[in-house]
Amino acid sequence: MMSEPAARLYECGDVVTCPKCGQGIGREFAIDGVVFLECGNVIVHRMDAHCKQCGEPLYWVVPDIKLRRLIKRVLEARERK
């Protein structure tokens, strides 16, 4: 179970859809301000795929610098406990 302060870092956002056919791909999932893609029970930071419905290429990338900063903040928070 997540502690109360950590729980505030997580936030579900808008549904992400295929730009061609509108098929739902997943949801935006923000962790401390960094927006990932939530697909089922997986949080994605980099994806190169195709829509299952129409075949349209789909891409999702969280810049490495944002990912490094997030990891650094999490590790620093753990050290303070």
PDB file of N, CA, C and O in Angstrom:
ATOM      1  N   MET A   1       0.832  -1.181   0.000  1.00  0.00           N
ATOM      2  CA  MET A   1       0.000   0.000   0.000  1.00  0.00           C
ATOM      3  C   MET A   1       0.880   1.249   0.000  1.00  0.00           C
ATOM      4  O   MET A   1       1.897   1.302   0.691  1.00  0.00           O
ATOM      5  N   MET A   2       0.475   2.257  -0.785  1.00  0.00           N
ATOM      6  CA  MET A   2       1.253   3.478  -0.928  1.00  0.00           C
ATOM      7  C   MET A   2       1.023   4.402   0.266  1.00  0.00           C
ATOM      8  O   MET A   2      -0.106   4.532   0.740  1.00  0.00           O
ATOM      9  N   SER A   3       2.080   5.040   0.753  1.00  0.00           N
ATOM     10  CA  SER A   3       1.924   5.989   1.838  1.00  0.00           C
ATOM     11  C   SER A   3       1.211   7.231   1.330  1.00  0.00           C
ATOM     12  O   SER A   3       1.211   7.488   0.126  1.00  0.00           O
ATOM     13  N   GLU A   4       0.615   7.991   2.204  1.00  0.00           N
ATOM     14  CA  GLU A   4      -0.179   9.161   1.807  1.00  0.00           C
ATOM     15  C   GLU A   4       0.604  10.200   1.012  1.00  0.00           C
ATOM     16  O   GLU A   4       0.108  10.632  -0.029  1.00  0.00           O
ATOM     17  N   PRO A   5       1.811  10.636   1.436  1.00  0.00           N
ATOM     18  CA  PRO A   5       2.529  11.627   0.633  1.00  0.00           C
ATOM     19  C   PRO A   5       2.879  11.125  -0.758  1.00  0.00           C
ATOM     20  O   PRO A   5       2.785  11.884  -1.722  1.00  0.00           O
ATOM     21  N   ALA A   6       3.281   9.860  -0.886  1.00  0.00           N
ATOM     22  CA  ALA A   6       3.637   9.324  -2.192  1.00  0.00           C
ATOM     23  C   ALA A   6       2.420   9.235  -3.095  1.00  0.00           C
ATOM     24  O   ALA A   6       2.534   9.415  -4.307  1.00  0.00           O
ATOM     25  N   ALA A   7       1.256   8.959  -2.520  1.00  0.00           N
ATOM     26  CA  ALA A   7       0.043   8.811  -3.318  1.00  0.00           C
ATOM     27  C   ALA A   7      -0.290  10.095  -4.076  1.00  0.00           C
ATOM     28  O   ALA A   7      -0.892  10.035  -5.148  1.00  0.00           O
ATOM     29  N   ARG A   8       0.085  11.236  -3.547  1.00  0.00           N
ATOM     30  CA  ARG A   8      -0.202  12.509  -4.208  1.00  0.00           C
ATOM     31  C   ARG A   8       0.651  12.725  -5.451  1.00  0.00           C
ATOM     32  O   ARG A   8       0.345  13.604  -6.256  1.00  0.00           O
ATOM     33  N   LEU A   9       1.699  11.955  -5.624  1.00  0.00           N
ATOM     34  CA  LEU A   9       2.564  12.097  -6.783  1.00  0.00           C
ATOM     35  C   LEU A   9       1.951  11.486  -8.031  1.00  0.00           C
ATOM     36  O   LEU A   9       2.369  11.809  -9.143  1.00  0.00           O
ATOM     37  N   TYR A  10       0.971  10.613  -7.869  1.00  0.00           N
ATOM     38  CA  TYR A  10       0.389   9.876  -8.980  1.00  0.00           C
ATOM     39  C   TYR A  10      -0.927  10.518  -9.405  1.00  0.00           C
ATOM     40  O   TYR A  10      -1.740  10.903  -8.565  1.00  0.00           O
ATOM     41  N   GLU A  11      -1.127  10.628 -10.718  1.00  0.00           N
ATOM     42  CA  GLU A  11      -2.343  11.254 -11.220  1.00  0.00           C
ATOM     43  C   GLU A  11      -2.681  10.691 -12.593  1.00  0.00           C
ATOM     44  O   GLU A  11      -1.845  10.701 -13.497  1.00  0.00           O
ATOM     45  N   CYS A  12      -3.910  10.199 -12.749  1.00  0.00           N
ATOM     46  CA  CYS A  12      -4.359   9.699 -14.049  1.00  0.00           C
ATOM     47  C   CYS A  12      -4.846  10.874 -14.882  1.00  0.00           C
ATOM     48  O   CYS A  12      -5.452  11.809 -14.360  1.00  0.00           O
ATOM     49  N   GLY A  13      -4.579  10.818 -16.166  1.00  0.00           N
ATOM     50  CA  GLY A  13      -4.948  11.909 -17.051  1.00  0.00           C
ATOM     51  C   GLY A  13      -5.903  11.464 -18.143  1.00  0.00           C
ATOM     52  O   GLY A  13      -6.713  10.556 -17.957  1.00  0.00           O
ATOM     53  N   ASP A  14      -5.791  12.120 -19.276  1.00  0.00           N
ATOM     54  CA  ASP A  14      -6.680  11.897 -20.398  1.00  0.00           C
ATOM     55  C   ASP A  14      -6.434  10.550 -21.070  1.00  0.00           C
ATOM     56  O   ASP A  14      -5.356   9.966 -20.965  1.00  0.00           O
ATOM     57  N   VAL A  15      -7.463  10.078 -21.761  1.00  0.00           N
ATOM     58  CA  VAL A  15      -7.342   8.874 -22.578  1.00  0.00           C
ATOM     59  C   VAL A  15      -6.509   9.225 -23.804  1.00  0.00           C
ATOM     60  O   VAL A  15      -6.712  10.270 -24.422  1.00  0.00           O
ATOM     61  N   VAL A  16      -5.577   8.354 -24.152  1.00  0.00           N
ATOM     62  CA  VAL A  16      -4.749   8.521 -25.348  1.00  0.00           C
ATOM     63  C   VAL A  16      -5.363   7.656 -26.441  1.00  0.00           C
ATOM     64  O   VAL A  16      -5.599   6.466 -26.235  1.00  0.00           O
ATOM     65  N   THR A  17      -5.622   8.255 -27.608  1.00  0.00           N
ATOM     66  CA  THR A  17      -6.262   7.538 -28.702  1.00  0.00           C
ATOM     67  C   THR A  17      -5.399   7.570 -29.959  1.00  0.00           C
ATOM     68  O   THR A  17      -4.505   8.405 -30.098  1.00  0.00           O
ATOM     69  N   CYS A  18      -5.682   6.657 -30.855  1.00  0.00           N
ATOM     70  CA  CYS A  18      -5.011   6.634 -32.151  1.00  0.00           C
ATOM     71  C   CYS A  18      -5.417   7.883 -32.926  1.00  0.00           C
ATOM     72  O   CYS A  18      -6.608   8.183 -33.017  1.00  0.00           O
ATOM     73  N   PRO A  19      -4.465   8.612 -33.482  1.00  0.00           N
ATOM     74  CA  PRO A  19      -4.806   9.835 -34.206  1.00  0.00           C
ATOM     75  C   PRO A  19      -5.564   9.582 -35.509  1.00  0.00           C
ATOM     76  O   PRO A  19      -6.197  10.488 -36.050  1.00  0.00           O
ATOM     77  N   LYS A  20      -5.499   8.355 -36.006  1.00  0.00           N
ATOM     78  CA  LYS A  20      -6.169   8.048 -37.276  1.00  0.00           C
ATOM     79  C   LYS A  20      -7.607   7.546 -37.071  1.00  0.00           C
ATOM     80  O   LYS A  20      -8.537   8.057 -37.694  1.00  0.00           O
ATOM     81  N   CYS A  21      -7.783   6.549 -36.202  1.00  0.00           N
ATOM     82  CA  CYS A  21      -9.112   5.929 -36.063  1.00  0.00           C
ATOM     83  C   CYS A  21      -9.809   6.212 -34.733  1.00  0.00           C
ATOM     84  O   CYS A  21     -10.994   5.914 -34.585  1.00  0.00           O
ATOM     85  N   GLY A  22      -9.094   6.781 -33.769  1.00  0.00           N
ATOM     86  CA  GLY A  22      -9.709   7.109 -32.481  1.00  0.00           C
ATOM     87  C   GLY A  22      -9.764   5.964 -31.485  1.00  0.00           C
ATOM     88  O   GLY A  22     -10.308   6.130 -30.394  1.00  0.00           O
ATOM     89  N   GLN A  23      -9.219   4.813 -31.830  1.00  0.00           N
ATOM     90  CA  GLN A  23      -9.190   3.663 -30.921  1.00  0.00           C
ATOM     91  C   GLN A  23      -8.396   4.020 -29.661  1.00  0.00           C
ATOM     92  O   GLN A  23      -7.326   4.619 -29.759  1.00  0.00           O
ATOM     93  N   GLY A  24      -8.912   3.657 -28.473  1.00  0.00           N
ATOM     94  CA  GLY A  24      -8.215   3.923 -27.218  1.00  0.00           C
ATOM     95  C   GLY A  24      -6.927   3.123 -27.121  1.00  0.00           C
ATOM     96  O   GLY A  24      -6.916   1.916 -27.362  1.00  0.00           O
ATOM     97  N   ILE A  25      -5.846   3.798 -26.768  1.00  0.00           N
ATOM     98  CA  ILE A  25      -4.535   3.158 -26.626  1.00  0.00           C
ATOM     99  C   ILE A  25      -4.189   2.971 -25.150  1.00  0.00           C
ATOM    100  O   ILE A  25      -3.649   1.936 -24.759  1.00  0.00           O
ATOM    101  N   GLY A  26      -4.498   3.963 -24.347  1.00  0.00           N
ATOM    102  CA  GLY A  26      -4.193   3.931 -22.923  1.00  0.00           C
ATOM    103  C   GLY A  26      -4.596   5.250 -22.290  1.00  0.00           C
ATOM    104  O   GLY A  26      -5.449   5.969 -22.810  1.00  0.00           O
ATOM    105  N   ARG A  27      -3.971   5.559 -21.158  1.00  0.00           N
ATOM    106  CA  ARG A  27      -4.240   6.814 -20.457  1.00  0.00           C
ATOM    107  C   ARG A  27      -2.916   7.481 -20.097  1.00  0.00           C
ATOM    108  O   ARG A  27      -1.904   6.812 -19.887  1.00  0.00           O
ATOM    109  N   GLU A  28      -2.941   8.794 -20.030  1.00  0.00           N
ATOM    110  CA  GLU A  28      -1.790   9.511 -19.493  1.00  0.00           C
ATOM    111  C   GLU A  28      -1.694   9.190 -18.011  1.00  0.00           C
ATOM    112  O   GLU A  28      -2.715   9.093 -17.330  1.00  0.00           O
ATOM    113  N   PHE A  29      -0.487   9.027 -17.512  1.00  0.00           N
ATOM    114  CA  PHE A  29      -0.273   8.714 -16.106  1.00  0.00           C
ATOM    115  C   PHE A  29       0.909   9.538 -15.624  1.00  0.00           C
ATOM    116  O   PHE A  29       2.055   9.246 -15.967  1.00  0.00           O
ATOM    117  N   ALA A  30       0.637  10.557 -14.837  1.00  0.00           N
ATOM    118  CA  ALA A  30       1.683  11.470 -14.374  1.00  0.00           C
ATOM    119  C   ALA A  30       2.245  10.989 -13.040  1.00  0.00           C
ATOM    120  O   ALA A  30       1.504  10.675 -12.108  1.00  0.00           O
ATOM    121  N   ILE A  31       3.548  10.942 -12.977  1.00  0.00           N
ATOM    122  CA  ILE A  31       4.246  10.622 -11.733  1.00  0.00           C
ATOM    123  C   ILE A  31       5.135  11.813 -11.439  1.00  0.00           C
ATOM    124  O   ILE A  31       6.133  12.044 -12.121  1.00  0.00           O
ATOM    125  N   ASP A  32       4.765  12.560 -10.425  1.00  0.00           N
ATOM    126  CA  ASP A  32       5.518  13.744 -10.021  1.00  0.00           C
ATOM    127  C   ASP A  32       5.775  14.680 -11.205  1.00  0.00           C
ATOM    128  O   ASP A  32       6.868  15.228 -11.348  1.00  0.00           O
ATOM    129  N   GLY A  33       4.756  14.854 -12.047  1.00  0.00           N
ATOM    130  CA  GLY A  33       4.844  15.797 -13.152  1.00  0.00           C
ATOM    131  C   GLY A  33       5.398  15.232 -14.451  1.00  0.00           C
ATOM    132  O   GLY A  33       5.391  15.929 -15.466  1.00  0.00           O
ATOM    133  N   VAL A  34       5.876  13.992 -14.452  1.00  0.00           N
ATOM    134  CA  VAL A  34       6.375  13.362 -15.674  1.00  0.00           C
ATOM    135  C   VAL A  34       5.253  12.478 -16.219  1.00  0.00           C
ATOM    136  O   VAL A  34       4.753  11.605 -15.509  1.00  0.00           O
ATOM    137  N   VAL A  35       4.851  12.699 -17.479  1.00  0.00           N
ATOM    138  CA  VAL A  35       3.696  12.001 -18.044  1.00  0.00           C
ATOM    139  C   VAL A  35       4.127  10.750 -18.799  1.00  0.00           C
ATOM    140  O   VAL A  35       4.844  10.813 -19.799  1.00  0.00           O
ATOM    141  N   PHE A  36       3.665   9.609 -18.285  1.00  0.00           N
ATOM    142  CA  PHE A  36       3.900   8.311 -18.892  1.00  0.00           C
ATOM    143  C   PHE A  36       2.626   7.865 -19.597  1.00  0.00           C
ATOM    144  O   PHE A  36       1.605   8.548 -19.518  1.00  0.00           O
ATOM    145  N   LEU A  37       2.673   6.734 -20.282  1.00  0.00           N
ATOM    146  CA  LEU A  37       1.503   6.136 -20.892  1.00  0.00           C
ATOM    147  C   LEU A  37       1.166   4.879 -20.108  1.00  0.00           C
ATOM    148  O   LEU A  37       2.011   3.999 -19.942  1.00  0.00           O
ATOM    149  N   GLU A  38      -0.069   4.794 -19.626  1.00  0.00           N
ATOM    150  CA  GLU A  38      -0.536   3.611 -18.910  1.00  0.00           C
ATOM    151  C   GLU A  38      -1.317   2.740 -19.889  1.00  0.00           C
ATOM    152  O   GLU A  38      -2.336   3.166 -20.431  1.00  0.00           O
ATOM    153  N   CYS A  39      -0.836   1.526 -20.109  1.00  0.00           N
ATOM    154  CA  CYS A  39      -1.508   0.557 -20.984  1.00  0.00           C
ATOM    155  C   CYS A  39      -1.808  -0.676 -20.143  1.00  0.00           C
ATOM    156  O   CYS A  39      -0.911  -1.474 -19.870  1.00  0.00           O
ATOM    157  N   GLY A  40      -3.044  -0.835 -19.736  1.00  0.00           N
ATOM    158  CA  GLY A  40      -3.386  -1.951 -18.843  1.00  0.00           C
ATOM    159  C   GLY A  40      -2.690  -1.761 -17.514  1.00  0.00           C
ATOM    160  O   GLY A  40      -2.869  -0.736 -16.856  1.00  0.00           O
ATOM    161  N   ASN A  41      -1.894  -2.742 -17.112  1.00  0.00           N
ATOM    162  CA  ASN A  41      -1.163  -2.675 -15.845  1.00  0.00           C
ATOM    163  C   ASN A  41       0.299  -2.319 -16.038  1.00  0.00           C
ATOM    164  O   ASN A  41       1.132  -2.614 -15.182  1.00  0.00           O
ATOM    165  N   VAL A  42       0.617  -1.681 -17.167  1.00  0.00           N
ATOM    166  CA  VAL A  42       1.998  -1.327 -17.484  1.00  0.00           C
ATOM    167  C   VAL A  42       2.123   0.180 -17.656  1.00  0.00           C
ATOM    168  O   VAL A  42       1.284   0.803 -18.308  1.00  0.00           O
ATOM    169  N   ILE A  43       3.161   0.767 -17.078  1.00  0.00           N
ATOM    170  CA  ILE A  43       3.468   2.179 -17.263  1.00  0.00           C
ATOM    171  C   ILE A  43       4.622   2.249 -18.258  1.00  0.00           C
ATOM    172  O   ILE A  43       5.698   1.703 -18.013  1.00  0.00           O
ATOM    173  N   VAL A  44       4.388   2.930 -19.389  1.00  0.00           N
ATOM    174  CA  VAL A  44       5.338   2.957 -20.493  1.00  0.00           C
ATOM    175  C   VAL A  44       6.042   4.307 -20.554  1.00  0.00           C
ATOM    176  O   VAL A  44       5.397   5.352 -20.468  1.00  0.00           O
ATOM    177  N   HIS A  45       7.369   4.286 -20.704  1.00  0.00           N
ATOM    178  CA  HIS A  45       8.088   5.547 -20.899  1.00  0.00           C
ATOM    179  C   HIS A  45       8.589   5.673 -22.329  1.00  0.00           C
ATOM    180  O   HIS A  45       8.942   6.769 -22.765  1.00  0.00           O
ATOM    181  N   ARG A  46       8.625   4.557 -23.074  1.00  0.00           N
ATOM    182  CA  ARG A  46       9.028   4.604 -24.481  1.00  0.00           C
ATOM    183  C   ARG A  46       8.266   3.510 -25.227  1.00  0.00           C
ATOM    184  O   ARG A  46       8.290   2.344 -24.832  1.00  0.00           O
ATOM    185  N   MET A  47       7.589   3.902 -26.313  1.00  0.00           N
ATOM    186  CA  MET A  47       6.821   2.932 -27.078  1.00  0.00           C
ATOM    187  C   MET A  47       6.924   3.244 -28.568  1.00  0.00           C
ATOM    188  O   MET A  47       6.832   4.401 -28.978  1.00  0.00           O
ATOM    189  N   ASP A  48       7.115   2.210 -29.363  1.00  0.00           N
ATOM    190  CA  ASP A  48       7.095   2.284 -30.821  1.00  0.00           C
ATOM    191  C   ASP A  48       6.186   1.134 -31.251  1.00  0.00           C
ATOM    192  O   ASP A  48       6.605  -0.023 -31.223  1.00  0.00           O
ATOM    193  N   ALA A  49       4.952   1.432 -31.646  1.00  0.00           N
ATOM    194  CA  ALA A  49       3.964   0.383 -31.896  1.00  0.00           C
ATOM    195  C   ALA A  49       3.052   0.775 -33.051  1.00  0.00           C
ATOM    196  O   ALA A  49       3.251   1.801 -33.702  1.00  0.00           O
ATOM    197  N   HIS A  50       2.064  -0.052 -33.285  1.00  0.00           N
ATOM    198  CA  HIS A  50       1.043   0.221 -34.296  1.00  0.00           C
ATOM    199  C   HIS A  50      -0.331  -0.019 -33.687  1.00  0.00           C
ATOM    200  O   HIS A  50      -0.502  -0.906 -32.851  1.00  0.00           O
ATOM    201  N   CYS A  51      -1.299   0.769 -34.108  1.00  0.00           N
ATOM    202  CA  CYS A  51      -2.670   0.609 -33.651  1.00  0.00           C
ATOM    203  C   CYS A  51      -3.193  -0.753 -34.118  1.00  0.00           C
ATOM    204  O   CYS A  51      -3.048  -1.119 -35.284  1.00  0.00           O
ATOM    205  N   LYS A  52      -3.791  -1.482 -33.207  1.00  0.00           N
ATOM    206  CA  LYS A  52      -4.329  -2.799 -33.520  1.00  0.00           C
ATOM    207  C   LYS A  52      -5.525  -2.700 -34.470  1.00  0.00           C
ATOM    208  O   LYS A  52      -5.792  -3.615 -35.249  1.00  0.00           O
ATOM    209  N   GLN A  53      -6.234  -1.584 -34.393  1.00  0.00           N
ATOM    210  CA  GLN A  53      -7.437  -1.386 -35.209  1.00  0.00           C
ATOM    211  C   GLN A  53      -7.114  -1.021 -36.661  1.00  0.00           C
ATOM    212  O   GLN A  53      -7.650  -1.639 -37.581  1.00  0.00           O
ATOM    213  N   CYS A  54      -6.245  -0.026 -36.880  1.00  0.00           N
ATOM    214  CA  CYS A  54      -6.028   0.500 -38.239  1.00  0.00           C
ATOM    215  C   CYS A  54      -4.587   0.408 -38.744  1.00  0.00           C
ATOM    216  O   CYS A  54      -4.332   0.646 -39.924  1.00  0.00           O
ATOM    217  N   GLY A  55      -3.644   0.063 -37.862  1.00  0.00           N
ATOM    218  CA  GLY A  55      -2.257  -0.080 -38.279  1.00  0.00           C
ATOM    219  C   GLY A  55      -1.422   1.193 -38.242  1.00  0.00           C
ATOM    220  O   GLY A  55      -0.247   1.169 -38.607  1.00  0.00           O
ATOM    221  N   GLU A  56      -2.006   2.297 -37.809  1.00  0.00           N
ATOM    222  CA  GLU A  56      -1.293   3.582 -37.737  1.00  0.00           C
ATOM    223  C   GLU A  56      -0.092   3.460 -36.784  1.00  0.00           C
ATOM    224  O   GLU A  56      -0.234   2.912 -35.691  1.00  0.00           O
ATOM    225  N   PRO A  57       1.095   3.965 -37.185  1.00  0.00           N
ATOM    226  CA  PRO A  57       2.248   3.961 -36.269  1.00  0.00           C
ATOM    227  C   PRO A  57       1.975   4.847 -35.046  1.00  0.00           C
ATOM    228  O   PRO A  57       1.412   5.935 -35.167  1.00  0.00           O
ATOM    229  N   LEU A  58       2.380   4.369 -33.881  1.00  0.00           N
ATOM    230  CA  LEU A  58       2.193   5.093 -32.624  1.00  0.00           C
ATOM    231  C   LEU A  58       3.536   5.186 -31.899  1.00  0.00           C
ATOM    232  O   LEU A  58       4.293   4.217 -31.837  1.00  0.00           O
ATOM    233  N   TYR A  59       3.814   6.364 -31.355  1.00  0.00           N
ATOM    234  CA  TYR A  59       5.069   6.594 -30.630  1.00  0.00           C
ATOM    235  C   TYR A  59       4.772   7.310 -29.318  1.00  0.00           C
ATOM    236  O   TYR A  59       3.888   8.163 -29.246  1.00  0.00           O
ATOM    237  N   TRP A  60       5.522   6.950 -28.286  1.00  0.00           N
ATOM    238  CA  TRP A  60       5.426   7.626 -26.988  1.00  0.00           C
ATOM    239  C   TRP A  60       6.823   7.652 -26.402  1.00  0.00           C
ATOM    240  O   TRP A  60       7.472   6.612 -26.292  1.00  0.00           O
ATOM    241  N   VAL A  61       7.292   8.832 -26.024  1.00  0.00           N
ATOM    242  CA  VAL A  61       8.636   8.946 -25.445  1.00  0.00           C
ATOM    243  C   VAL A  61       8.619   9.936 -24.289  1.00  0.00           C
ATOM    244  O   VAL A  61       8.137  11.061 -24.425  1.00  0.00           O
ATOM    245  N   VAL A  62       9.145   9.506 -23.162  1.00  0.00           N
ATOM    246  CA  VAL A  62       9.430  10.406 -22.052  1.00  0.00           C
ATOM    247  C   VAL A  62      10.911  10.733 -22.184  1.00  0.00           C
ATOM    248  O   VAL A  62      11.743   9.828 -22.131  1.00  0.00           O
ATOM    249  N   PRO A  63      11.260  12.015 -22.357  1.00  0.00           N
ATOM    250  CA  PRO A  63      12.679  12.363 -22.504  1.00  0.00           C
ATOM    251  C   PRO A  63      13.519  11.812 -21.351  1.00  0.00           C
ATOM    252  O   PRO A  63      13.112  11.869 -20.191  1.00  0.00           O
ATOM    253  N   ASP A  64      14.690  11.280 -21.686  1.00  0.00           N
ATOM    254  CA  ASP A  64      15.566  10.672 -20.688  1.00  0.00           C
ATOM    255  C   ASP A  64      15.902  11.622 -19.546  1.00  0.00           C
ATOM    256  O   ASP A  64      16.011  11.191 -18.398  1.00  0.00           O
ATOM    257  N   ILE A  65      16.064  12.891 -19.841  1.00  0.00           N
ATOM    258  CA  ILE A  65      16.417  13.848 -18.779  1.00  0.00           C
ATOM    259  C   ILE A  65      15.295  13.944 -17.747  1.00  0.00           C
ATOM    260  O   ILE A  65      15.570  14.036 -16.551  1.00  0.00           O
ATOM    261  N   LYS A  66      14.042  13.924 -18.188  1.00  0.00           N
ATOM    262  CA  LYS A  66      12.921  13.956 -17.241  1.00  0.00           C
ATOM    263  C   LYS A  66      12.888  12.681 -16.418  1.00  0.00           C
ATOM    264  O   LYS A  66      12.613  12.721 -15.219  1.00  0.00           O
ATOM    265  N   LEU A  67      13.167  11.549 -17.053  1.00  0.00           N
ATOM    266  CA  LEU A  67      13.183  10.275 -16.347  1.00  0.00           C
ATOM    267  C   LEU A  67      14.295  10.249 -15.303  1.00  0.00           C
ATOM    268  O   LEU A  67      14.077   9.795 -14.180  1.00  0.00           O
ATOM    269  N   ARG A  68      15.479  10.731 -15.661  1.00  0.00           N
ATOM    270  CA  ARG A  68      16.597  10.781 -14.705  1.00  0.00           C
ATOM    271  C   ARG A  68      16.268  11.675 -13.513  1.00  0.00           C
ATOM    272  O   ARG A  68      16.574  11.329 -12.371  1.00  0.00           O
ATOM    273  N   ARG A  69      15.644  12.828 -13.778  1.00  0.00           N
ATOM    274  CA  ARG A  69      15.285  13.736 -12.686  1.00  0.00           C
ATOM    275  C   ARG A  69      14.259  13.106 -11.751  1.00  0.00           C
ATOM    276  O   ARG A  69      14.347  13.256 -10.532  1.00  0.00           O
ATOM    277  N   LEU A  70      13.284  12.399 -12.326  1.00  0.00           N
ATOM    278  CA  LEU A  70      12.281  11.730 -11.504  1.00  0.00           C
ATOM    279  C   LEU A  70      12.929  10.666 -10.627  1.00  0.00           C
ATOM    280  O   LEU A  70      12.640  10.590  -9.433  1.00  0.00           O
ATOM    281  N   ILE A  71      13.795   9.851 -11.200  1.00  0.00           N
ATOM    282  CA  ILE A  71      14.477   8.804 -10.432  1.00  0.00           C
ATOM    283  C   ILE A  71      15.313   9.425  -9.316  1.00  0.00           C
ATOM    284  O   ILE A  71      15.340   8.911  -8.198  1.00  0.00           O
ATOM    285  N   LYS A  72      15.987  10.517  -9.616  1.00  0.00           N
ATOM    286  CA  LYS A  72      16.797  11.208  -8.610  1.00  0.00           C
ATOM    287  C   LYS A  72      15.928  11.697  -7.454  1.00  0.00           C
ATOM    288  O   LYS A  72      16.296  11.536  -6.290  1.00  0.00           O
ATOM    289  N   ARG A  73      14.772  12.295  -7.769  1.00  0.00           N
ATOM    290  CA  ARG A  73      13.866  12.779  -6.712  1.00  0.00           C
ATOM    291  C   ARG A  73      13.353  11.634  -5.847  1.00  0.00           C
ATOM    292  O   ARG A  73      13.261  11.771  -4.627  1.00  0.00           O
ATOM    293  N   VAL A  74      13.021  10.511  -6.465  1.00  0.00           N
ATOM    294  CA  VAL A  74      12.527   9.359  -5.716  1.00  0.00           C
ATOM    295  C   VAL A  74      13.619   8.824  -4.796  1.00  0.00           C
ATOM    296  O   VAL A  74      13.356   8.535  -3.628  1.00  0.00           O
ATOM    297  N   LEU A  75      14.838   8.689  -5.306  1.00  0.00           N
ATOM    298  CA  LEU A  75      15.926   8.189  -4.478  1.00  0.00           C
ATOM    299  C   LEU A  75      16.249   9.130  -3.327  1.00  0.00           C
ATOM    300  O   LEU A  75      16.527   8.678  -2.216  1.00  0.00           O
ATOM    301  N   GLU A  76      16.214  10.438  -3.583  1.00  0.00           N
ATOM    302  CA  GLU A  76      16.461  11.408  -2.514  1.00  0.00           C
ATOM    303  C   GLU A  76      15.365  11.339  -1.450  1.00  0.00           C
ATOM    304  O   GLU A  76      15.652  11.463  -0.259  1.00  0.00           O
ATOM    305  N   ALA A  77      14.122  11.142  -1.865  1.00  0.00           N
ATOM    306  CA  ALA A  77      13.013  11.033  -0.913  1.00  0.00           C
ATOM    307  C   ALA A  77      13.175   9.782  -0.044  1.00  0.00           C
ATOM    308  O   ALA A  77      12.881   9.809   1.151  1.00  0.00           O
ATOM    309  N   ARG A  78      13.635   8.706  -0.641  1.00  0.00           N
ATOM    310  CA  ARG A  78      13.855   7.469   0.123  1.00  0.00           C
ATOM    311  C   ARG A  78      14.949   7.648   1.165  1.00  0.00           C
ATOM    312  O   ARG A  78      14.845   7.124   2.274  1.00  0.00           O
ATOM    313  N   GLU A  79      16.001   8.387   0.813  1.00  0.00           N
ATOM    314  CA  GLU A  79      17.118   8.596   1.733  1.00  0.00           C
ATOM    315  C   GLU A  79      16.691   9.424   2.944  1.00  0.00           C
ATOM    316  O   GLU A  79      17.237   9.257   4.035  1.00  0.00           O
ATOM    317  N   ARG A  80      15.719  10.312   2.755  1.00  0.00           N
ATOM    318  CA  ARG A  80      15.256  11.175   3.849  1.00  0.00           C
ATOM    319  C   ARG A  80      14.417  10.429   4.866  1.00  0.00           C
ATOM    320  O   ARG A  80      14.216  10.936   5.970  1.00  0.00           O
ATOM    321  N   LYS A  81      13.917   9.243   4.539  1.00  0.00           N
ATOM    322  CA  LYS A  81      13.048   8.492   5.461  1.00  0.00           C
ATOM    323  C   LYS A  81      13.833   7.829   6.547  1.00  0.00           C
ATOM    324  O   LYS A  81      13.258   7.158   7.404  1.00  0.00           O
TER     325      LYS A  81
END
